[in-house]
């Protein structure tokens, strides 16, 4: 009997350690505010807030809707959190380097891009989250989603691989600005004598200006400035040589 009690105590202790590790991982590596992109939707999605909730839940808040999913297992080395759906199946949240994805058992998935750490305002908006999350229906079963055109950027959003690309694809207005900038760049590139120099300059802008942005506000600013500069240059190049 004493041996059975000892085994039970060991199991309880192990479960407590796992729960503590899960809580610590989510609070340090997952908790925050994310922009959301769902393939096939052009409608701008409200930011998604994620945090650890008591009793082993992942708390979520988006556009005033508060939800929670029981945490099944956490693999900090792989950067994944397995969540229990009401059906008993698992959904998987993975977050690495500010870029994440949530894949549900029915095949639906969300692409997430880190925006900021949670603030007091964010936590107040989340409040007490206790209601179980509802698994989103497959996209083909959602008439509202099917009627919307996909977000179109200058690159393939289905292959977005960085946090910056995720932010662009998660905001239809920003994606349009990205296309505008790309079109202006192509016009200038085709109008200058040294195309390779122009291409190099564009790559430098992408690496050292655009890709340093961590927020939508920053991206809107640098894209607007870039588009206006390129459009002015394109207008200048369109003039006859004697009027330049």
FIKOLZA-1660 file (N, C-alpha, C; in steps of 0.1 Angstrom, whole numbers, plus 5000, padded with zeros to 4 digits):
% residues 244
   i   px   py   pz ch aa at
   1 5008 4988 5000  A  X  N
   1 5000 5000 5000  A  X CA
   1 5009 5012 5000  A  X  C
   2 5019 5012 5008  A  X  N
   2 5028 5024 5009  A  X CA
   2 5035 5026 4995  A  X  C
   3 5038 5014 4988  A  X  N
   3 5044 5015 4975  A  X CA
   3 5035 5022 4965  A  X  C
   4 5022 5018 4966  A  X  N
   4 5012 5024 4957  A  X CA
   4 5011 5039 4959  A  X  C
   5 5011 5043 4972  A  X  N
   5 5010 5057 4976  A  X CA
   5 5022 5064 4970  A  X  C
   6 5033 5058 4971  A  X  N
   6 5046 5065 4966  A  X CA
   6 5045 5067 4951  A  X  C
   7 5040 5056 4944  A  X  N
   7 5039 5057 4930  A  X CA
   7 5030 5068 4926  A  X  C
   8 5018 5069 4933  A  X  N
   8 5008 5079 4930  A  X CA
   8 5014 5093 4932  A  X  C
   9 5021 5095 4943  A  X  N
   9 5027 5108 4946  A  X CA
   9 5037 5112 4936  A  X  C
  10 5045 5102 4931  A  X  N
  10 5055 5105 4920  A  X CA
  10 5048 5109 4907  A  X  C
  11 5037 5103 4904  A  X  N
  11 5029 5106 4892  A  X CA
  11 5024 5120 4893  A  X  C
  12 5018 5124 4905  A  X  N
  12 5013 5137 4907  A  X CA
  12 5024 5147 4906  A  X  C
  13 5036 5144 4912  A  X  N
  13 5047 5154 4911  A  X CA
  13 5051 5156 4897  A  X  C
  14 5051 5145 4889  A  X  N
  14 5055 5146 4875  A  X CA
  14 5046 5154 4867  A  X  C
  15 5033 5153 4870  A  X  N
  15 5023 5161 4863  A  X CA
  15 5024 5175 4867  A  X  C
  16 5027 5178 4879  A  X  N
  16 5029 5192 4884  A  X CA
  16 5041 5199 4877  A  X  C
  17 5052 5191 4875  A  X  N
  17 5064 5196 4868  A  X CA
  17 5061 5199 4854  A  X  C
  18 5053 5190 4847  A  X  N
  18 5050 5192 4833  A  X CA
  18 5041 5204 4832  A  X  C
  19 5031 5206 4841  A  X  N
  19 5022 5218 4841  A  X CA
  19 5030 5230 4843  A  X  C
  20 5040 5230 4852  A  X  N
  20 5048 5242 4854  A  X CA
  20 5057 5245 4842  A  X  C
  21 5062 5235 4836  A  X  N
  21 5070 5237 4824  A  X CA
  21 5062 5243 4812  A  X  C
  22 5050 5237 4811  A  X  N
  22 5041 5242 4801  A  X CA
  22 5037 5257 4803  A  X  C
  23 5034 5260 4815  A  X  N
  23 5030 5274 4819  A  X CA
  23 5042 5283 4816  A  X  C
  24 5054 5279 4820  A  X  N
  24 5065 5288 4818  A  X CA
  24 5068 5290 4804  A  X  C
  25 5067 5279 4796  A  X  N
  25 5070 5280 4781  A  X CA
  25 5060 5290 4774  A  X  C
  26 5048 5288 4777  A  X  N
  26 5037 5296 4771  A  X CA
  26 5039 5311 4775  A  X  C
  27 5041 5313 4788  A  X  N
  27 5043 5327 4792  A  X CA
  27 5055 5334 4786  A  X  C
  28 5065 5326 4784  A  X  N
  28 5078 5332 4779  A  X CA
  28 5079 5332 4764  A  X  C
  29 5074 5322 4757  A  X  N
  29 5076 5320 4743  A  X CA
  29 5064 5322 4734  A  X  C
  30 5052 5321 4740  A  X  N
  30 5040 5321 4732  A  X CA
  30 5031 5333 4735  A  X  C
  31 5030 5337 4747  A  X  N
  31 5021 5348 4751  A  X CA
  31 5024 5361 4743  A  X  C
  32 5014 5367 4738  A  X  N
  32 5016 5379 4730  A  X CA
  32 5004 5382 4721  A  X  C
  33 5006 5393 4713  A  X  N
  33 4996 5397 4704  A  X CA
  33 5001 5393 4690  A  X  C
  34 4993 5387 4682  A  X  N
  34 4996 5383 4668  A  X CA
  34 4987 5388 4658  A  X  C
  35 4992 5391 4646  A  X  N
  35 4984 5393 4635  A  X CA
  35 4980 5379 4629  A  X  C
  36 4968 5379 4623  A  X  N
  36 4963 5366 4618  A  X CA
  36 4960 5366 4603  A  X  C
  37 4965 5355 4597  A  X  N
  37 4962 5354 4583  A  X CA
  37 4956 5340 4580  A  X  C
  38 4944 5339 4574  A  X  N
  38 4938 5327 4570  A  X CA
  38 4938 5326 4555  A  X  C
  39 4944 5316 4548  A  X  N
  39 4944 5315 4534  A  X CA
  39 4930 5316 4528  A  X  C
  40 4928 5325 4518  A  X  N
  40 4915 5326 4511  A  X CA
  40 4907 5338 4516  A  X  C
  41 4911 5344 4527  A  X  N
  41 4904 5356 4532  A  X CA
  41 4911 5369 4529  A  X  C
  42 4903 5379 4524  A  X  N
  42 4909 5392 4522  A  X CA
  42 4905 5401 4533  A  X  C
  43 4895 5398 4541  A  X  N
  43 4890 5406 4552  A  X CA
  43 4901 5407 4563  A  X  C
  44 4904 5419 4567  A  X  N
  44 4914 5421 4577  A  X CA
  44 4909 5414 4590  A  X  C
  45 4917 5406 4596  A  X  N
  45 4914 5399 4609  A  X CA
  45 4919 5407 4621  A  X  C
  46 4911 5407 4631  A  X  N
  46 4915 5414 4644  A  X CA
  46 4927 5407 4650  A  X  C
  47 4936 5414 4657  A  X  N
  47 4947 5408 4663  A  X CA
  47 4943 5397 4673  A  X  C
  48 4951 5387 4674  A  X  N
  48 4948 5376 4683  A  X CA
  48 4957 5377 4695  A  X  C
  49 4951 5376 4707  A  X  N
  49 4959 5377 4720  A  X CA
  49 4960 5362 4725  A  X  C
  50 4972 5358 4729  A  X  N
  50 4974 5345 4735  A  X CA
  50 4981 5346 4748  A  X  C
  51 4976 5338 4758  A  X  N
  51 4983 5338 4771  A  X CA
  51 4979 5325 4778  A  X  C
  52 4987 5322 4789  A  X  N
  52 4984 5310 4797  A  X CA
  52 4973 5314 4806  A  X  C
  53 4963 5305 4808  A  X  N
  53 4952 5306 4818  A  X CA
  53 4954 5295 4828  A  X  C
  54 4948 5298 4840  A  X  N
  54 4949 5289 4851  A  X CA
  54 4943 5275 4847  A  X  C
  55 4947 5265 4854  A  X  N
  55 4942 5251 4853  A  X CA
  55 4946 5245 4839  A  X  C
  56 4957 5250 4833  A  X  N
  56 4962 5243 4821  A  X CA
  56 4955 5246 4808  A  X  C
  57 4951 5259 4806  A  X  N
  57 4944 5263 4794  A  X CA
  57 4952 5273 4787  A  X  C
  58 4951 5274 4773  A  X  N
  58 4956 5284 4765  A  X CA
  58 4945 5294 4763  A  X  C
  59 4946 5306 4768  A  X  N
  59 4936 5316 4766  A  X CA
  59 4938 5324 4753  A  X  C
  60 4927 5327 4747  A  X  N
  60 4927 5334 4734  A  X CA
  60 4916 5345 4734  A  X  C
  61 4920 5356 4728  A  X  N
  61 4910 5367 4726  A  X CA
  61 4912 5373 4713  A  X  C
  62 4901 5375 4705  A  X  N
  62 4902 5381 4692  A  X CA
  62 4889 5388 4689  A  X  C
  63 4890 5402 4687  A  X  N
  63 4878 5410 4684  A  X CA
  63 4867 5409 4694  A  X  C
  64 4871 5408 4707  A  X  N
  64 4861 5408 4718  A  X CA
  64 4856 5394 4721  A  X  C
  65 4860 5384 4713  A  X  N
  65 4856 5370 4716  A  X CA
  65 4867 5363 4724  A  X  C
  66 4863 5358 4736  A  X  N
  66 4872 5351 4745  A  X CA
  66 4870 5336 4744  A  X  C
  67 4881 5329 4743  A  X  N
  67 4881 5315 4742  A  X CA
  67 4892 5308 4749  A  X  C
  68 4892 5295 4751  A  X  N
  68 4903 5288 4757  A  X CA
  68 4903 5274 4753  A  X  C
  69 4915 5268 4752  A  X  N
  69 4916 5254 4749  A  X CA
  69 4925 5247 4759  A  X  C
  70 4921 5235 4763  A  X  N
  70 4930 5228 4773  A  X CA
  70 4943 5224 4767  A  X  C
  71 4954 5226 4774  A  X  N
  71 4967 5222 4770  A  X CA
  71 4969 5208 4772  A  X  C
  72 4972 5200 4761  A  X  N
  72 4975 5186 4762  A  X CA
  72 4989 5183 4765  A  X  C
  73 4998 5188 4756  A  X  N
  73 5013 5186 4758  A  X CA
  73 5020 5198 4753  A  X  C
  74 5032 5200 4758  A  X  N
  74 5041 5211 4753  A  X CA
  74 5054 5205 4750  A  X  C
  75 5059 5208 4738  A  X  N
  75 5073 5204 4734  A  X CA
  75 5081 5217 4732  A  X  C
  76 5088 5221 4742  A  X  N
  76 5095 5234 4741  A  X CA
  76 5107 5233 4731  A  X  C
  77 5113 5221 4729  A  X  N
  77 5124 5220 4720  A  X CA
  77 5120 5221 4705  A  X  C
  78 5107 5217 4702  A  X  N
  78 5102 5218 4689  A  X CA
  78 5093 5231 4687  A  X  C
  79 5091 5237 4698  A  X  N
  79 5082 5250 4698  A  X CA
  79 5068 5247 4695  A  X  C
  80 5062 5236 4700  A  X  N
  80 5049 5232 4697  A  X CA
  80 5041 5231 4710  A  X  C
  81 5028 5234 4709  A  X  N
  81 5018 5232 4720  A  X CA
  81 5006 5225 4714  A  X  C
  82 5003 5213 4719  A  X  N
  82 4992 5205 4715  A  X CA
  82 4980 5209 4724  A  X  C
  83 4969 5212 4717  A  X  N
  83 4957 5216 4724  A  X CA
  83 4945 5207 4721  A  X  C
  84 4937 5205 4732  A  X  N
  84 4926 5195 4731  A  X CA
  84 4914 5202 4725  A  X  C
  85 4908 5197 4714  A  X  N
  85 4896 5202 4709  A  X CA
  85 4884 5196 4715  A  X  C
  86 4872 5202 4715  A  X  N
  86 4860 5196 4721  A  X CA
  86 4857 5182 4716  A  X  C
  87 4862 5179 4703  A  X  N
  87 4859 5165 4697  A  X CA
  87 4869 5155 4703  A  X  C
  88 4879 5159 4711  A  X  N
  88 4888 5150 4716  A  X CA
  88 4901 5149 4708  A  X  C
  89 4901 5155 4696  A  X  N
  89 4912 5155 4687  A  X CA
  89 4922 5167 4691  A  X  C
  90 4934 5166 4685  A  X  N
  90 4944 5176 4689  A  X CA
  90 4945 5187 4678  A  X  C
  91 4947 5199 4683  A  X  N
  91 4951 5210 4674  A  X CA
  91 4965 5213 4678  A  X  C
  92 4974 5218 4669  A  X  N
  92 4988 5221 4672  A  X CA
  92 4991 5235 4669  A  X  C
  93 4996 5242 4679  A  X  N
  93 5001 5256 4678  A  X CA
  93 5017 5255 4678  A  X  C
  94 5023 5261 4668  A  X  N
  94 5037 5262 4667  A  X CA
  94 5041 5276 4665  A  X  C
  95 5051 5281 4674  A  X  N
  95 5056 5294 4673  A  X CA
  95 5071 5294 4674  A  X  C
  96 5078 5299 4664  A  X  N
  96 5092 5300 4664  A  X CA
  96 5096 5313 4657  A  X  C
  97 5105 5321 4664  A  X  N
  97 5111 5333 4658  A  X CA
  97 5100 5343 4654  A  X  C
  98 5089 5343 4661  A  X  N
  98 5079 5353 4659  A  X CA
  98 5069 5349 4648  A  X  C
  99 5071 5337 4642  A  X  N
  99 5062 5333 4631  A  X CA
  99 5055 5320 4636  A  X  C
 100 5042 5319 4635  A  X  N
 100 5036 5307 4640  A  X CA
 100 5024 5302 4632  A  X  C
 101 5019 5291 4635  A  X  N
 101 5008 5285 4628  A  X CA
 101 5000 5276 4638  A  X  C
 102 4987 5277 4636  A  X  N
 102 4978 5269 4644  A  X CA
 102 4970 5260 4634  A  X  C
 103 4972 5247 4636  A  X  N
 103 4965 5237 4627  A  X CA
 103 4955 5229 4635  A  X  C
 104 4943 5229 4630  A  X  N
 104 4932 5222 4637  A  X CA
 104 4930 5209 4630  A  X  C
 105 4923 5200 4638  A  X  N
 105 4921 5186 4633  A  X CA
 105 4913 5185 4620  A  X  C
 106 4905 5195 4617  A  X  N
 106 4896 5195 4605  A  X CA
 106 4904 5200 4593  A  X  C
 107 4916 5204 4595  A  X  N
 107 4924 5209 4583  A  X CA
 107 4925 5224 4583  A  X  C
 108 4917 5231 4590  A  X  N
 108 4918 5246 4590  A  X CA
 108 4931 5250 4597  A  X  C
 109 4936 5261 4592  A  X  N
 109 4948 5266 4599  A  X CA
 109 4949 5281 4598  A  X  C
 110 4956 5287 4608  A  X  N
 110 4958 5301 4609  A  X CA
 110 4973 5303 4609  A  X  C
 111 4977 5314 4602  A  X  N
 111 4991 5318 4602  A  X CA
 111 4992 5330 4611  A  X  C
 112 5002 5329 4620  A  X  N
 112 5003 5340 4630  A  X CA
 112 5017 5347 4629  A  X  C
 113 5017 5360 4631  A  X  N
 113 5029 5368 4631  A  X CA
 113 5029 5376 4643  A  X  C
 114 5040 5375 4651  A  X  N
 114 5041 5382 4664  A  X CA
 114 5041 5397 4662  A  X  C
 115 5033 5404 4670  A  X  N
 115 5033 5419 4669  A  X CA
 115 5039 5425 4681  A  X  C
 116 5035 5420 4693  A  X  N
 116 5041 5426 4705  A  X CA
 116 5038 5417 4717  A  X  C
 117 5046 5419 4728  A  X  N
 117 5043 5412 4741  A  X CA
 117 5030 5418 4747  A  X  C
 118 5023 5410 4755  A  X  N
 118 5011 5415 4761  A  X CA
 118 5013 5427 4770  A  X  C
 119 5004 5436 4770  A  X  N
 119 5005 5448 4779  A  X CA
 119 4993 5447 4789  A  X  C
 120 4993 5456 4798  A  X  N
 120 4982 5456 4808  A  X CA
 120 4968 5458 4800  A  X  C
 121 4968 5466 4790  A  X  N
 121 4956 5468 4782  A  X CA
 121 4952 5455 4775  A  X  C
 122 4961 5447 4770  A  X  N
 122 4958 5434 4764  A  X CA
 122 4952 5424 4775  A  X  C
 123 4959 5424 4786  A  X  N
 123 4954 5415 4796  A  X CA
 123 4940 5419 4802  A  X  C
 124 4938 5432 4802  A  X  N
 124 4924 5436 4806  A  X CA
 124 4914 5432 4796  A  X  C
 125 4918 5433 4783  A  X  N
 125 4909 5429 4772  A  X CA
 125 4906 5414 4773  A  X  C
 126 4916 5406 4777  A  X  N
 126 4914 5392 4778  A  X CA
 126 4905 5388 4790  A  X  C
 127 4907 5395 4801  A  X  N
 127 4899 5392 4813  A  X CA
 127 4900 5377 4817  A  X  C
 128 4890 5372 4822  A  X  N
 128 4889 5357 4826  A  X CA
 128 4884 5349 4815  A  X  C
 129 4893 5341 4809  A  X  N
 129 4889 5333 4798  A  X CA
 129 4886 5319 4803  A  X  C
 130 4874 5313 4801  A  X  N
 130 4872 5300 4806  A  X CA
 130 4864 5292 4796  A  X  C
 131 4857 5298 4786  A  X  N
 131 4848 5290 4777  A  X CA
 131 4857 5282 4767  A  X  C
 132 4854 5270 4765  A  X  N
 132 4861 5262 4755  A  X CA
 132 4861 5267 4741  A  X  C
 133 4872 5266 4734  A  X  N
 133 4872 5271 4720  A  X CA
 133 4864 5262 4711  A  X  C
 134 4858 5268 4701  A  X  N
 134 4851 5261 4691  A  X CA
 134 4860 5259 4679  A  X  C
 135 4862 5247 4674  A  X  N
 135 4870 5245 4662  A  X CA
 135 4864 5252 4650  A  X  C
 136 4872 5260 4642  A  X  N
 136 4866 5266 4630  A  X CA
 136 4862 5256 4620  A  X  C
 137 4851 5259 4613  A  X  N
 137 4846 5250 4603  A  X CA
 137 4856 5250 4591  A  X  C
 138 4856 5239 4583  A  X  N
 138 4865 5240 4571  A  X CA
 138 4861 5251 4562  A  X  C
 139 4870 5257 4555  A  X  N
 139 4868 5269 4547  A  X CA
 139 4857 5267 4537  A  X  C
 140 4856 5255 4531  A  X  N
 140 4847 5253 4520  A  X CA
 140 4832 5253 4526  A  X  C
 141 4831 5252 4539  A  X  N
 141 4817 5252 4545  A  X CA
 141 4813 5266 4550  A  X  C
 142 4822 5276 4547  A  X  N
 142 4819 5289 4552  A  X CA
 142 4816 5298 4541  A  X  C
 143 4803 5301 4538  A  X  N
 143 4799 5309 4526  A  X CA
 143 4805 5323 4526  A  X  C
 144 4806 5329 4538  A  X  N
 144 4812 5342 4539  A  X CA
 144 4826 5343 4534  A  X  C
 145 4834 5332 4539  A  X  N
 145 4848 5332 4535  A  X CA
 145 4849 5329 4520  A  X  C
 146 4841 5320 4515  A  X  N
 146 4842 5316 4501  A  X CA
 146 4839 5328 4491  A  X  C
 147 4831 5338 4496  A  X  N
 147 4827 5349 4487  A  X CA
 147 4838 5359 4487  A  X  C
 148 4848 5358 4495  A  X  N
 148 4859 5368 4496  A  X CA
 148 4870 5365 4487  A  X  C
 149 4877 5375 4481  A  X  N
 149 4888 5373 4473  A  X CA
 149 4901 5371 4481  A  X  C
 150 4911 5363 4477  A  X  N
 150 4923 5362 4485  A  X CA
 150 4931 5374 4486  A  X  C
 151 4939 5375 4497  A  X  N
 151 4948 5386 4498  A  X CA
 151 4959 5385 4487  A  X  C
 152 4962 5395 4480  A  X  N
 152 4972 5394 4469  A  X CA
 152 4983 5404 4472  A  X  C
 153 4995 5398 4474  A  X  N
 153 5007 5407 4476  A  X CA
 153 5016 5405 4464  A  X  C
 154 5028 5410 4464  A  X  N
 154 5037 5409 4453  A  X CA
 154 5044 5395 4453  A  X  C
 155 5042 5388 4463  A  X  N
 155 5047 5374 4465  A  X CA
 155 5036 5365 4468  A  X  C
 156 5038 5352 4468  A  X  N
 156 5028 5342 4471  A  X CA
 156 5026 5341 4486  A  X  C
 157 5014 5345 4491  A  X  N
 157 5012 5345 4505  A  X CA
 157 5011 5330 4511  A  X  C
 158 5008 5321 4502  A  X  N
 158 5007 5307 4507  A  X CA
 158 5021 5302 4511  A  X  C
 159 5032 5309 4506  A  X  N
 159 5045 5305 4509  A  X CA
 159 5052 5315 4518  A  X  C
 160 5044 5324 4525  A  X  N
 160 5050 5333 4534  A  X CA
 160 5058 5326 4544  A  X  C
 161 5071 5330 4546  A  X  N
 161 5080 5323 4554  A  X CA
 161 5086 5331 4566  A  X  C
 162 5083 5344 4566  A  X  N
 162 5089 5352 4577  A  X CA
 162 5078 5360 4584  A  X  C
 163 5081 5365 4595  A  X  N
 163 5071 5373 4603  A  X CA
 163 5067 5385 4595  A  X  C
 164 5076 5392 4588  A  X  N
 164 5072 5404 4580  A  X CA
 164 5062 5400 4569  A  X  C
 165 5065 5389 4562  A  X  N
 165 5056 5384 4551  A  X CA
 165 5043 5380 4557  A  X  C
 166 5043 5375 4569  A  X  N
 166 5030 5371 4575  A  X CA
 166 5022 5384 4579  A  X  C
 167 5028 5394 4583  A  X  N
 167 5022 5407 4586  A  X CA
 167 5015 5413 4573  A  X  C
 168 5023 5412 4562  A  X  N
 168 5018 5417 4550  A  X CA
 168 5006 5409 4545  A  X  C
 169 5007 5396 4545  A  X  N
 169 4996 5388 4541  A  X CA
 169 4984 5388 4550  A  X  C
 170 4986 5392 4562  A  X  N
 170 4975 5393 4572  A  X CA
 170 4967 5406 4571  A  X  C
 171 4971 5415 4563  A  X  N
 171 4965 5429 4562  A  X CA
 171 4963 5432 4547  A  X  C
 172 4951 5432 4542  A  X  N
 172 4948 5435 4528  A  X CA
 172 4953 5448 4523  A  X  C
 173 4952 5458 4532  A  X  N
 173 4956 5472 4528  A  X CA
 173 4971 5472 4526  A  X  C
 174 4978 5466 4535  A  X  N
 174 4993 5465 4534  A  X CA
 174 4997 5457 4522  A  X  C
 175 4990 5446 4520  A  X  N
 175 4994 5438 4508  A  X CA
 175 4992 5446 4495  A  X  C
 176 4982 5454 4494  A  X  N
 176 4979 5463 4483  A  X CA
 176 4991 5473 4481  A  X  C
 177 4995 5478 4493  A  X  N
 177 5007 5488 4493  A  X CA
 177 5019 5481 4488  A  X  C
 178 5021 5468 4492  A  X  N
 178 5032 5460 4487  A  X CA
 178 5032 5459 4472  A  X  C
 179 5021 5456 4467  A  X  N
 179 5019 5455 4452  A  X CA
 179 5022 5468 4445  A  X  C
 180 5017 5479 4451  A  X  N
 180 5020 5492 4445  A  X CA
 180 5035 5495 4445  A  X  C
 181 5042 5492 4456  A  X  N
 181 5056 5494 4457  A  X CA
 181 5064 5486 4446  A  X  C
 182 5060 5473 4445  A  X  N
 182 5066 5464 4436  A  X CA
 182 5064 5469 4421  A  X  C
 183 5052 5473 4418  A  X  N
 183 5050 5478 4405  A  X CA
 183 5058 5491 4402  A  X  C
 184 5059 5500 4411  A  X  N
 184 5067 5512 4409  A  X CA
 184 5082 5508 4408  A  X  C
 185 5087 5498 4416  A  X  N
 185 5100 5494 4414  A  X CA
 185 5103 5488 4400  A  X  C
 186 5094 5480 4395  A  X  N
 186 5096 5474 4382  A  X CA
 186 5096 5485 4371  A  X  C
 187 5088 5495 4373  A  X  N
 187 5088 5506 4363  A  X CA
 187 5101 5513 4363  A  X  C
 188 5107 5516 4375  A  X  N
 188 5120 5523 4376  A  X CA
 188 5131 5514 4371  A  X  C
 189 5131 5501 4375  A  X  N
 189 5141 5492 4370  A  X CA
 189 5142 5491 4355  A  X  C
 190 5130 5491 4349  A  X  N
 190 5130 5490 4334  A  X CA
 190 5133 5503 4327  A  X  C
 191 5134 5514 4335  A  X  N
 191 5137 5526 4329  A  X CA
 191 5151 5532 4331  A  X  C
 192 5158 5525 4339  A  X  N
 192 5172 5530 4342  A  X CA
 192 5182 5522 4333  A  X  C
 193 5194 5528 4332  A  X  N
 193 5204 5522 4324  A  X CA
 193 5210 5510 4331  A  X  C
 194 5212 5511 4344  A  X  N
 194 5219 5501 4351  A  X CA
 194 5209 5493 4360  A  X  C
 195 5203 5483 4353  A  X  N
 195 5192 5475 4360  A  X CA
 195 5198 5467 4372  A  X  C
 196 5210 5462 4371  A  X  N
 196 5216 5454 4382  A  X CA
 196 5218 5463 4394  A  X  C
 197 5222 5475 4392  A  X  N
 197 5223 5484 4404  A  X CA
 197 5210 5487 4411  A  X  C
 198 5200 5488 4403  A  X  N
 198 5186 5491 4408  A  X CA
 198 5181 5479 4416  A  X  C
 199 5184 5467 4410  A  X  N
 199 5180 5455 4417  A  X CA
 199 5187 5453 4430  A  X  C
 200 5200 5456 4430  A  X  N
 200 5208 5456 4443  A  X CA
 200 5202 5465 4453  A  X  C
 201 5199 5477 4448  A  X  N
 201 5193 5488 4458  A  X CA
 201 5180 5483 4464  A  X  C
 202 5172 5476 4456  A  X  N
 202 5159 5471 4461  A  X CA
 202 5161 5460 4471  A  X  C
 203 5171 5451 4469  A  X  N
 203 5174 5441 4478  A  X CA
 203 5179 5446 4491  A  X  C
 204 5187 5457 4490  A  X  N
 204 5192 5463 4502  A  X CA
 204 5181 5469 4510  A  X  C
 205 5171 5475 4503  A  X  N
 205 5159 5481 4510  A  X CA
 205 5151 5470 4517  A  X  C
 206 5149 5459 4511  A  X  N
 206 5142 5448 4517  A  X CA
 206 5149 5443 4529  A  X  C
 207 5162 5441 4528  A  X  N
 207 5169 5435 4539  A  X CA
 207 5171 5445 4551  A  X  C
 208 5174 5457 4548  A  X  N
 208 5179 5466 4559  A  X CA
 208 5169 5477 4563  A  X  C
 209 5157 5477 4556  A  X  N
 209 5147 5486 4560  A  X CA
 209 5134 5479 4563  A  X  C
 210 5128 5472 4552  A  X  N
 210 5115 5466 4554  A  X CA
 210 5116 5454 4564  A  X  C
 211 5126 5446 4563  A  X  N
 211 5127 5434 4571  A  X CA
 211 5130 5437 4586  A  X  C
 212 5134 5449 4589  A  X  N
 212 5137 5453 4603  A  X CA
 212 5124 5457 4610  A  X  C
 213 5113 5458 4603  A  X  N
 213 5100 5462 4609  A  X CA
 213 5095 5451 4618  A  X  C
 214 5089 5454 4629  A  X  N
 214 5083 5444 4638  A  X CA
 214 5068 5447 4639  A  X  C
 215 5063 5458 4634  A  X  N
 215 5049 5461 4636  A  X CA
 215 5043 5465 4623  A  X  C
 216 5029 5465 4622  A  X  N
 216 5022 5470 4610  A  X CA
 216 5025 5485 4608  A  X  C
 217 5026 5492 4619  A  X  N
 217 5028 5507 4617  A  X CA
 217 5041 5510 4610  A  X  C
 218 5051 5502 4614  A  X  N
 218 5064 5504 4608  A  X CA
 218 5064 5500 4593  A  X  C
 219 5057 5489 4590  A  X  N
 219 5056 5485 4576  A  X CA
 219 5049 5495 4567  A  X  C
 220 5038 5500 4573  A  X  N
 220 5030 5510 4565  A  X CA
 220 5039 5522 4562  A  X  C
 221 5046 5526 4572  A  X  N
 221 5055 5538 4570  A  X CA
 221 5066 5536 4560  A  X  C
 222 5073 5525 4561  A  X  N
 222 5084 5523 4551  A  X CA
 222 5079 5520 4537  A  X  C
 223 5068 5513 4536  A  X  N
 223 5062 5510 4523  A  X CA
 223 5057 5522 4516  A  X  C
 224 5050 5531 4524  A  X  N
 224 5045 5543 4518  A  X CA
 224 5056 5552 4513  A  X  C
 225 5067 5554 4522  A  X  N
 225 5078 5562 4517  A  X CA
 225 5085 5556 4505  A  X  C
 226 5086 5543 4505  A  X  N
 226 5093 5536 4493  A  X CA
 226 5085 5538 4481  A  X  C
 227 5072 5536 4482  A  X  N
 227 5063 5537 4470  A  X CA
 227 5063 5551 4464  A  X  C
 228 5062 5561 4473  A  X  N
 228 5062 5575 4469  A  X CA
 228 5075 5579 4462  A  X  C
 229 5087 5574 4468  A  X  N
 229 5100 5577 4462  A  X CA
 229 5101 5571 4448  A  X  C
 230 5097 5558 4447  A  X  N
 230 5098 5551 4434  A  X CA
 230 5089 5557 4424  A  X  C
 231 5077 5561 4428  A  X  N
 231 5068 5567 4418  A  X CA
 231 5072 5580 4413  A  X  C
 232 5079 5588 4422  A  X  N
 232 5084 5601 4418  A  X CA
 232 5096 5599 4408  A  X  C
 233 5104 5589 4411  A  X  N
 233 5115 5586 4402  A  X CA
 233 5110 5580 4388  A  X  C
 234 5099 5572 4389  A  X  N
 234 5093 5567 4376  A  X CA
 234 5088 5578 4368  A  X  C
 235 5082 5588 4374  A  X  N
 235 5076 5599 4367  A  X CA
 235 5087 5607 4361  A  X  C
 236 5098 5609 4368  A  X  N
 236 5110 5616 4362  A  X CA
 236 5115 5609 4350  A  X  C
 237 5117 5596 4351  A  X  N
 237 5123 5588 4340  A  X CA
 237 5114 5588 4328  A  X  C
 238 5101 5590 4330  A  X  N
 238 5091 5589 4319  A  X CA
 238 5092 5602 4310  A  X  C
 239 5099 5612 4315  A  X  N
 239 5100 5624 4307  A  X CA
 239 5111 5622 4296  A  X  C
 240 5110 5630 4285  A  X  N
 240 5121 5629 4275  A  X CA
 240 5134 5634 4281  A  X  C
 241 5145 5628 4276  A  X  N
 241 5158 5631 4282  A  X CA
 241 5161 5646 4283  A  X  C
 242 5156 5654 4273  A  X  N
 242 5159 5668 4273  A  X CA
 242 5152 5676 4284  A  X  C
 243 5142 5670 4290  A  X  N
 243 5134 5676 4300  A  X CA
 243 5137 5671 4314  A  X  C
 244 5146 5662 4316  A  X  N
 244 5150 5657 4329  A  X CA
 244 5159 5666 4336  A  X  C
% end
